[in-house]
Amino acid sequence: MPQPEGGSAEPKQAVHHRRSLPLYIGSGGVATACHYAFTVFTVEVLGMQPVAASAGGFVVGAVAKYYLNYTYAFRSTLRHSHAMARYVASIALLFVLNAAIFAGFQEGLGMYYMLAQVITTGLLILPGYFLSRRWVFRRS
């Protein structure tokens, strides 16, 4: 493949990541806002235990995230039945990781629940991105 004069050809994969990763993070930001709002409301107003509240918030955020990732971040052309089945499987894995990591920080280390959630969320961004990009929204 010829390279443009005065520059180098950028690998196709890097171009896709340059577009999809920021959109994935933006979609995740919206989903995270839903997750955190639910978590804070159920802990502070309803008196729910933080681990249960975080788990419920994760589900709320996951619903928003599916639509945003399918439509914008990955521009998927898969049938929803196919993408949704993969998404549910991937989100189940991320749900278990979120609950385990969060519980370790919050209950195990006694960390303030929102700090524990922010750290947990940060740790799951890249695994969630690569799982979504490489499997959930990708045509086989």
N, CA, C and O atoms as a DFTB+ gen file, in Angstrom:
560 C
 N C O
     1  1       0.850      -1.173       0.000
     2  2       0.000       0.000       0.000
     3  2       0.894       1.233       0.000
     4  3       1.728       1.379       0.893
     5  1       0.743       2.121      -0.974
     6  2       1.592       3.304      -1.021
     7  2       1.277       4.249       0.122
     8  3       0.133       4.384       0.557
     9  1       2.337       4.903       0.594
    10  2       2.186       5.857       1.680
    11  2       2.047       7.255       1.105
    12  3       2.679       7.579       0.100
    13  1       1.217       8.094       1.739
    14  2       1.087       9.458       1.263
    15  2       2.411      10.195       1.387
    16  3       3.192       9.939       2.304
    17  1       2.655      11.105       0.466
    18  2       3.895      11.871       0.476
    19  2       3.989      12.684       1.759
    20  3       3.036      13.359       2.149
    21  1       5.146      12.612       2.412
    22  2       5.384      13.401       3.619
    23  2       4.769      12.813       4.869
    24  3       4.764      13.480       5.903
    25  1       4.251      11.602       4.828
    26  2       3.638      11.022       6.017
    27  2       3.636       9.519       5.926
    28  3       4.158       8.948       4.969
    29  1       3.067       8.890       6.890
    30  2       2.990       7.442       6.863
    31  2       1.534       7.024       6.906
    32  3       0.676       7.727       7.439
    33  1       1.284       5.866       6.332
    34  2      -0.074       5.338       6.341
    35  2      -0.403       4.878       7.755
    36  3       0.374       4.149       8.372
    37  1      -1.537       5.298       8.260
    38  2      -1.950       4.912       9.602
    39  2      -2.720       3.605       9.494
    40  3      -3.599       3.475       8.643
    41  1      -2.398       2.630      10.351
    42  2      -3.122       1.361      10.282
    43  2      -4.630       1.580      10.452
    44  3      -5.074       2.407      11.249
    45  1      -5.395       0.814       9.680
    46  2      -6.860       0.938       9.706
    47  2      -7.415       0.761      11.118
    48  3      -8.358       1.448      11.509
    49  1      -6.832      -0.155      11.875
    50  2      -7.292      -0.419      13.241
    51  2      -7.166       0.828      14.109
    52  3      -8.058       1.123      14.905
    53  1      -6.065       1.561      13.961
    54  2      -5.853       2.774      14.766
    55  2      -6.893       3.828      14.430
    56  3      -7.361       4.541      15.318
    57  1      -7.259       3.936      13.163
    58  2      -8.288       4.903      12.744
    59  2      -9.615       4.562      13.409
    60  3     -10.307       5.451      13.903
    61  1      -9.972       3.284      13.423
    62  2     -11.231       2.875      14.054
    63  2     -11.223       3.145      15.553
    64  3     -12.224       3.604      16.103
    65  1     -10.106       2.866      16.220
    66  2     -10.016       3.132      17.658
    67  2     -10.083       4.628      17.938
    68  3     -10.678       5.050      18.930
    69  1      -9.485       5.417      17.084
    70  2      -9.485       6.866      17.293
    71  2     -10.910       7.419      17.256
    72  3     -11.192       8.416      17.920
    73  1     -11.802       6.803      16.505
    74  2     -13.193       7.234      16.452
    75  2     -14.035       6.529      17.514
    76  3     -14.794       7.178      18.234
    77  1     -13.907       5.226      17.614
    78  2     -14.819       4.473      18.481
    79  2     -14.487       4.588      19.963
    80  3     -15.401       4.583      20.788
    81  1     -13.210       4.692      20.331
    82  2     -12.873       4.771      21.757
    83  2     -13.441       6.023      22.416
    84  3     -14.048       5.909      23.481
    85  1     -13.274       7.223      21.832
    86  2     -13.897       8.402      22.461
    87  2     -15.427       8.309      22.521
    88  3     -16.035       8.743      23.500
    89  1     -16.044       7.750      21.489
    90  2     -17.500       7.590      21.512
    91  2     -17.924       6.556      22.553
    92  3     -18.959       6.709      23.203
    93  1     -17.120       5.506      22.707
    94  2     -17.394       4.511      23.741
    95  2     -17.292       5.152      25.124
    96  3     -18.136       4.916      25.988
    97  1     -16.262       5.958      25.328
    98  2     -16.086       6.628      26.617
    99  2     -17.222       7.623      26.861
   100  3     -17.715       7.733      27.984
   101  1     -17.643       8.349      25.819
   102  2     -18.778       9.268      25.957
   103  2     -20.065       8.540      26.287
   104  3     -20.820       8.963      27.162
   105  1     -20.312       7.445      25.585
   106  2     -21.490       6.623      25.879
   107  2     -21.411       6.087      27.299
   108  3     -22.402       6.047      28.028
   109  1     -20.211       5.680      27.668
   110  2     -20.000       5.194      29.025
   111  2     -20.227       6.282      30.057
   112  3     -20.695       6.008      31.162
   113  1     -19.897       7.519      29.699
   114  2     -20.132       8.642      30.610
   115  2     -21.615       8.823      30.904
   116  3     -22.013       9.048      32.047
   117  1     -22.424       8.720      29.854
   118  2     -23.874       8.829      30.031
   119  2     -24.383       7.654      30.868
   120  3     -25.169       7.833      31.798
   121  1     -23.925       6.458      30.524
   122  2     -24.345       5.269      31.272
   123  2     -23.881       5.341      32.727
   124  3     -24.610       4.953      33.641
   125  1     -22.668       5.838      32.930
   126  2     -22.136       5.969      34.287
   127  2     -22.931       6.986      35.091
   128  3     -23.176       6.786      36.281
   129  1     -23.331       8.067      34.454
   130  2     -24.168       9.059      35.152
   131  2     -25.478       8.413      35.610
   132  3     -25.937       8.661      36.725
   133  1     -26.077       7.590      34.756
   134  2     -27.311       6.870      35.135
   135  2     -27.025       5.914      36.297
   136  3     -27.785       5.852      37.263
   137  1     -25.929       5.178      36.191
   138  2     -25.522       4.221      37.223
   139  2     -25.317       4.933      38.564
   140  3     -25.856       4.513      39.587
   141  1     -24.544       5.996      38.546
   142  2     -24.228       6.707      39.784
   143  2     -25.455       7.389      40.377
   144  3     -25.642       7.374      41.594
   145  1     -26.292       7.986      39.535
   146  2     -27.504       8.642      40.041
   147  2     -28.391       7.626      40.756
   148  3     -28.911       7.898      41.838
   149  1     -28.560       6.460      40.145
   150  2     -29.349       5.404      40.759
   151  2     -28.715       4.963      42.076
   152  3     -29.407       4.809      43.082
   153  1     -27.399       4.759      42.067
   154  2     -26.695       4.299      43.261
   155  2     -26.827       5.297      44.408
   156  3     -27.173       4.921      45.528
   157  1     -26.554       6.552      44.130
   158  2     -26.632       7.579      45.179
   159  2     -28.061       7.711      45.698
   160  3     -28.280       7.778      46.908
   161  1     -29.029       7.748      44.794
   162  2     -30.428       7.882      45.211
   163  2     -30.847       6.720      46.113
   164  3     -31.458       6.927      47.162
   165  1     -30.515       5.501      45.696
   166  2     -30.981       4.356      46.480
   167  2     -30.246       4.218      47.815
   168  3     -30.815       3.702      48.777
   169  1     -28.998       4.669      47.887
   170  2     -28.279       4.632      49.171
   171  2     -28.744       5.759      50.078
   172  3     -29.117       5.536      51.230
   173  1     -28.718       6.979      49.539
   174  2     -28.980       8.162      50.374
   175  2     -30.457       8.385      50.684
   176  3     -30.792       8.827      51.783
   177  1     -31.335       8.093      49.747
   178  2     -32.761       8.362      49.948
   179  2     -33.508       7.113      50.425
   180  3     -34.345       7.191      51.324
   181  1     -33.204       5.972      49.822
   182  2     -33.938       4.754      50.164
   183  2     -33.249       3.893      51.221
   184  3     -33.846       2.949      51.738
   185  1     -31.978       4.218      51.546
   186  2     -31.270       3.472      52.584
   187  2     -30.798       2.089      52.164
   188  3     -30.561       1.233      53.017
   189  1     -30.658       1.857      50.868
   190  2     -30.209       0.560      50.370
   191  2     -28.727       0.366      50.686
   192  3     -27.977       1.338      50.768
   193  1     -28.312      -0.860      50.859
   194  2     -26.901      -1.174      51.065
   195  2     -26.112      -0.816      49.799
   196  3     -26.601      -1.065      48.697
   197  1     -24.913      -0.243      49.918
   198  2     -24.158       0.216      48.749
   199  2     -23.883      -0.840      47.682
   200  3     -23.974      -0.527      46.495
   201  1     -23.552      -2.069      48.051
   202  2     -23.254      -3.086      47.037
   203  2     -24.509      -3.398      46.221
   204  3     -24.430      -3.512      44.998
   205  1     -25.657      -3.538      46.870
   206  2     -26.909      -3.791      46.153
   207  2     -27.287      -2.590      45.288
   208  3     -27.747      -2.760      44.159
   209  1     -27.099      -1.389      45.807
   210  2     -27.412      -0.180      45.047
   211  2     -26.520      -0.061      43.811
   212  3     -26.994       0.303      42.735
   213  1     -25.244      -0.363      43.965
   214  2     -24.314      -0.319      42.833
   215  2     -24.699      -1.352      41.777
   216  3     -24.621      -1.078      40.580
   217  1     -25.109      -2.527      42.216
   218  2     -25.528      -3.569      41.274
   219  2     -26.765      -3.116      40.484
   220  3     -26.834      -3.305      39.270
   221  1     -27.723      -2.527      41.173
   222  2     -28.913      -2.020      40.485
   223  2     -28.570      -0.886      39.534
   224  3     -29.103      -0.817      38.426
   225  1     -27.687      -0.003      39.961
   226  2     -27.252       1.097      39.112
   227  2     -26.522       0.610      37.878
   228  3     -26.644       1.197      36.804
   229  1     -25.763      -0.463      38.031
   230  2     -25.049      -1.046      36.896
   231  2     -26.038      -1.487      35.820
   232  3     -25.798      -1.268      34.632
   233  1     -27.131      -2.098      36.221
   234  2     -28.147      -2.560      35.270
   235  2     -28.797      -1.360      34.566
   236  3     -28.999      -1.391      33.353
   237  1     -29.119      -0.316      35.317
   238  2     -29.712       0.890      34.724
   239  2     -28.761       1.478      33.679
   240  3     -29.182       1.815      32.572
   241  1     -27.484       1.598      34.031
   242  2     -26.499       2.129      33.100
   243  2     -26.306       1.242      31.887
   244  3     -26.078       1.740      30.785
   245  1     -26.395      -0.063      32.076
   246  2     -26.198      -1.006      30.972
   247  2     -27.258      -0.846      29.890
   248  3     -26.962      -0.995      28.704
   249  1     -28.469      -0.551      30.283
   250  2     -29.546      -0.352      29.306
   251  2     -29.237       0.860      28.424
   252  3     -29.353       0.787      27.201
   253  1     -28.847       1.960      29.041
   254  2     -28.499       3.164      28.275
   255  2     -27.280       2.901      27.390
   256  3     -27.234       3.341      26.241
   257  1     -26.313       2.197      27.922
   258  2     -25.060       1.961      27.209
   259  2     -25.253       1.107      25.954
   260  3     -24.588       1.337      24.944
   261  1     -26.145       0.137      26.006
   262  2     -26.375      -0.707      24.830
   263  2     -26.782       0.151      23.633
   264  3     -26.175       0.068      22.565
   265  1     -27.791       0.958      23.815
   266  2     -28.286       1.788      22.712
   267  2     -27.191       2.714      22.189
   268  3     -26.986       2.799      20.978
   269  1     -26.492       3.401      23.071
   270  2     -25.466       4.353      22.652
   271  2     -24.296       3.673      21.947
   272  3     -23.784       4.190      20.953
   273  1     -23.874       2.526      22.453
   274  2     -22.774       1.815      21.800
   275  2     -23.197       1.222      20.468
   276  3     -22.459       1.305      19.486
   277  1     -24.368       0.629      20.429
   278  2     -24.857       0.026      19.185
   279  2     -24.981       1.090      18.096
   280  3     -24.546       0.885      16.963
   281  1     -25.567       2.209      18.445
   282  2     -25.886       3.246      17.468
   283  2     -24.715       4.147      17.124
   284  3     -24.489       4.436      15.949
   285  1     -23.973       4.592      18.110
   286  2     -22.961       5.628      17.886
   287  2     -21.521       5.127      17.952
   288  3     -20.757       5.326      17.008
   289  1     -21.146       4.489      19.040
   290  2     -19.734       4.138      19.226
   291  2     -19.247       3.129      18.190
   292  3     -18.162       3.281      17.629
   293  1     -20.048       2.106      17.940
   294  2     -19.599       1.047      17.041
   295  2     -20.391       0.974      15.735
   296  3     -20.036       0.205      14.841
   297  1     -21.446       1.758      15.617
   298  2     -22.267       1.787      14.393
   299  2     -22.560       0.364      13.911
   300  3     -22.330       0.022      12.751
   301  1     -23.060      -0.434      14.812
   302  2     -23.281      -1.841      14.520
   303  2     -24.381      -2.026      13.484
   304  3     -25.367      -1.291      13.446
   305  1     -24.174      -3.027      12.654
   306  2     -25.198      -3.407      11.674
   307  2     -25.769      -4.785      11.990
   308  3     -26.554      -5.332      11.216
   309  1     -25.371      -5.337      13.122
   310  2     -25.917      -6.628      13.540
   311  2     -27.399      -6.490      13.861
   312  3     -27.863      -5.423      14.263
   313  1     -28.130      -7.573      13.681
   314  2     -29.520      -7.586      14.155
   315  2     -29.481      -7.414      15.670
   316  3     -28.580      -7.917      16.342
   317  1     -30.468      -6.700      16.194
   318  2     -30.492      -6.470      17.646
   319  2     -30.536      -7.791      18.421
   320  3     -29.931      -7.896      19.488
   321  1     -31.230      -8.780      17.907
   322  2     -31.304     -10.056      18.625
   323  2     -29.914     -10.667      18.788
   324  3     -29.614     -11.257      19.826
   325  1     -29.081     -10.533      17.786
   326  2     -27.723     -11.073      17.843
   327  2     -26.832     -10.217      18.752
   328  3     -26.154     -10.741      19.635
   329  1     -26.841      -8.916      18.530
   330  2     -26.008      -8.011      19.338
   331  2     -26.443      -8.036      20.798
   332  3     -25.600      -8.023      21.695
   333  1     -27.742      -8.073      21.041
   334  2     -28.250      -8.063      22.413
   335  2     -27.840      -9.324      23.162
   336  3     -27.496      -9.249      24.341
   337  1     -27.870     -10.476      22.506
   338  2     -27.451     -11.718      23.168
   339  2     -25.986     -11.629      23.585
   340  3     -25.630     -12.014      24.699
   341  1     -25.144     -11.125      22.699
   342  2     -23.731     -10.955      23.036
   343  2     -23.560      -9.904      24.136
   344  3     -22.748     -10.066      25.046
   345  1     -24.341      -8.826      24.034
   346  2     -24.237      -7.753      25.028
   347  2     -24.612      -8.260      26.411
   348  3     -23.932      -7.952      27.390
   349  1     -25.671      -9.022      26.499
   350  2     -26.104      -9.558      27.798
   351  2     -25.013     -10.452      28.388
   352  3     -24.744     -10.396      29.588
   353  1     -24.383     -11.277      27.543
   354  2     -23.297     -12.133      28.034
   355  2     -22.119     -11.288      28.527
   356  3     -21.559     -11.561      29.589
   357  1     -21.750     -10.274      27.763
   358  2     -20.606      -9.441      28.166
   359  2     -20.932      -8.607      29.389
   360  3     -20.085      -8.424      30.264
   361  1     -22.145      -8.102      29.454
   362  2     -22.520      -7.253      30.583
   363  2     -22.650      -8.096      31.853
   364  3     -22.431      -7.595      32.956
   365  1     -23.006      -9.376      31.699
   366  2     -23.058     -10.269      32.867
   367  2     -21.656     -10.430      33.461
   368  3     -21.485     -10.402      34.680
   369  1     -20.664     -10.598      32.597
   370  2     -19.284     -10.701      33.067
   371  2     -18.850      -9.405      33.743
   372  3     -18.269      -9.433      34.828
   373  1     -19.129      -8.274      33.109
   374  2     -18.755      -6.982      33.680
   375  2     -19.527      -6.694      34.972
   376  3     -18.998      -6.055      35.882
   377  1     -20.768      -7.161      35.052
   378  2     -21.580      -7.018      36.266
   379  2     -20.911      -7.733      37.440
   380  3     -20.796      -7.173      38.530
   381  1     -20.475      -8.961      37.213
   382  2     -19.821      -9.737      38.270
   383  2     -18.513      -9.061      38.677
   384  3     -18.209      -8.948      39.865
   385  1     -17.739      -8.613      37.682
   386  2     -16.489      -7.911      37.993
   387  2     -16.753      -6.627      38.775
   388  3     -16.060      -6.342      39.752
   389  1     -17.758      -5.845      38.348
   390  2     -18.110      -4.610      39.052
   391  2     -18.463      -4.910      40.510
   392  3     -17.958      -4.257      41.423
   393  1     -19.323      -5.891      40.720
   394  2     -19.763      -6.211      42.092
   395  2     -18.597      -6.695      42.947
   396  3     -18.462      -6.300      44.105
   397  1     -17.759      -7.548      42.377
   398  2     -16.642      -8.105      43.150
   399  2     -15.603      -7.031      43.485
   400  3     -15.156      -6.930      44.628
   401  1     -15.229      -6.247      42.505
   402  2     -14.226      -5.204      42.732
   403  2     -14.776      -4.151      43.695
   404  3     -14.095      -3.737      44.633
   405  1     -16.020      -3.724      43.448
   406  2     -16.641      -2.721      44.310
   407  2     -16.731      -3.230      45.752
   408  3     -16.389      -2.506      46.687
   409  1     -17.185      -4.461      45.930
   410  2     -17.304      -5.021      47.280
   411  2     -15.941      -5.113      47.955
   412  3     -15.825      -4.877      49.158
   413  1     -14.913      -5.454      47.187
   414  2     -13.570      -5.515      47.756
   415  2     -13.114      -4.161      48.282
   416  3     -12.544      -4.066      49.369
   417  1     -13.370      -3.118      47.502
   418  2     -12.992      -1.772      47.940
   419  2     -13.897      -1.273      49.072
   420  3     -13.413      -0.775      50.088
   421  1     -15.203      -1.411      48.886
   422  2     -16.146      -0.797      49.815
   423  2     -16.272      -1.590      51.117
   424  3     -16.142      -1.026      52.203
   425  1     -16.522      -2.876      51.009
   426  2     -16.693      -3.676      52.224
   427  2     -15.364      -4.194      52.768
   428  3     -15.122      -4.175      53.975
   429  1     -14.506      -4.657      51.857
   430  2     -13.230      -5.222      52.286
   431  2     -12.267      -4.185      52.850
   432  3     -11.636      -4.418      53.880
   433  1     -12.153      -3.045      52.180
   434  2     -11.221      -2.003      52.622
   435  2     -11.905      -0.859      53.370
   436  3     -11.239       0.031      53.898
   437  1     -13.237      -0.889      53.413
   438  2     -13.973       0.159      54.113
   439  2     -13.954       1.504      53.398
   440  3     -14.120       2.549      54.026
   441  1     -13.752       1.476      52.097
   442  2     -13.668       2.709      51.309
   443  2     -15.059       3.329      51.146
   444  3     -16.053       2.609      51.054
   445  1     -15.129       4.664      51.109
   446  2     -16.380       5.371      50.856
   447  2     -16.977       4.839      49.554
   448  3     -16.263       4.670      48.566
   449  1     -18.273       4.576      49.555
   450  2     -18.882       3.855      48.448
   451  2     -18.727       4.533      47.092
   452  3     -18.547       3.839      46.091
   453  1     -18.791       5.861      47.021
   454  2     -18.653       6.508      45.714
   455  2     -17.208       6.492      45.222
   456  3     -16.975       6.379      44.019
   457  1     -16.248       6.601      46.112
   458  2     -14.847       6.475      45.706
   459  2     -14.585       5.060      45.186
   460  3     -13.918       4.876      44.168
   461  1     -15.115       4.074      45.894
   462  2     -14.978       2.681      45.454
   463  2     -15.593       2.498      44.070
   464  3     -15.041       1.781      43.235
   465  1     -16.728       3.141      43.827
   466  2     -17.391       2.991      42.530
   467  2     -16.609       3.664      41.411
   468  3     -16.501       3.113      40.315
   469  1     -16.061       4.847      41.671
   470  2     -15.281       5.552      40.652
   471  2     -14.051       4.734      40.261
   472  3     -13.745       4.612      39.075
   473  1     -13.353       4.181      41.227
   474  2     -12.178       3.356      40.935
   475  2     -12.585       2.111      40.163
   476  3     -11.935       1.739      39.187
   477  1     -13.652       1.475      40.599
   478  2     -14.134       0.269      39.918
   479  2     -14.492       0.571      38.473
   480  3     -14.118      -0.178      37.571
   481  1     -15.210       1.658      38.247
   482  2     -15.592       2.049      36.893
   483  2     -14.348       2.247      36.030
   484  3     -14.288       1.755      34.904
   485  1     -13.371       2.956      36.550
   486  2     -12.137       3.190      35.798
   487  2     -11.433       1.902      35.413
   488  3     -10.901       1.789      34.309
   489  1     -11.425       0.942      36.305
   490  2     -10.766      -0.331      36.024
   491  2     -11.482      -1.146      34.942
   492  3     -10.865      -1.991      34.294
   493  1     -12.773      -0.894      34.747
   494  2     -13.543      -1.696      33.787
   495  2     -13.701      -1.045      32.410
   496  3     -14.286      -1.656      31.515
   497  1     -13.198       0.172      32.218
   498  2     -13.380       0.855      30.929
   499  2     -12.712       0.092      29.784
   500  3     -13.378      -0.257      28.809
   501  1     -11.433      -0.167      29.885
   502  2     -10.741      -0.819      28.763
   503  2     -11.195      -2.257      28.521
   504  3     -11.387      -2.630      27.364
   505  1     -11.377      -3.083      29.551
   506  2     -11.897      -4.421      29.265
   507  2     -13.271      -4.375      28.583
   508  3     -13.545      -5.157      27.673
   509  1     -14.125      -3.460      29.028
   510  2     -15.448      -3.325      28.409
   511  2     -15.362      -2.865      26.965
   512  3     -16.110      -3.344      26.113
   513  1     -14.452      -1.938      26.687
   514  2     -14.280      -1.440      25.316
   515  2     -13.837      -2.564      24.384
   516  3     -14.441      -2.778      23.333
   517  1     -12.796      -3.270      24.763
   518  2     -12.284      -4.309      23.875
   519  2     -13.264      -5.463      23.712
   520  3     -13.358      -6.038      22.628
   521  1     -13.978      -5.802      24.744
   522  2     -15.001      -6.837      24.628
   523  2     -16.100      -6.390      23.675
   524  3     -16.544      -7.173      22.835
   525  1     -16.545      -5.142      23.793
   526  2     -17.590      -4.615      22.908
   527  2     -17.115      -4.518      21.465
   528  3     -17.829      -4.909      20.542
   529  1     -15.919      -4.002      21.277
   530  2     -15.390      -3.774      19.927
   531  2     -15.060      -5.079      19.215
   532  3     -15.357      -5.244      18.032
   533  1     -14.448      -5.995      19.938
   534  2     -13.966      -7.226      19.301
   535  2     -15.023      -8.327      19.192
   536  3     -14.890      -9.240      18.377
   537  1     -16.067      -8.239      20.010
   538  2     -17.022      -9.346      19.997
   539  2     -18.479      -8.898      19.954
   540  3     -19.215      -9.328      19.066
   541  1     -18.916      -8.058      20.874
   542  2     -20.338      -7.751      21.023
   543  2     -20.930      -7.136      19.750
   544  3     -21.942      -7.623      19.246
   545  1     -20.318      -6.087      19.233
   546  2     -20.895      -5.351      18.110
   547  2     -20.194      -5.624      16.781
   548  3     -20.398      -4.893      15.812
   549  1     -19.393      -6.641      16.731
   550  2     -18.626      -6.983      15.525
   551  2     -19.315      -8.095      14.757
   552  3     -19.795      -9.074      15.328
   553  1     -19.350      -7.916      13.464
   554  2     -19.856      -8.995      12.607
   555  2     -18.860     -10.142      12.602
   556  3     -17.648      -9.929      12.568
   557  1     -19.380     -11.351      12.635
   558  2     -18.498     -12.540      12.629
   559  2     -18.007     -12.845      11.251
   560  3     -17.260     -13.805      11.060
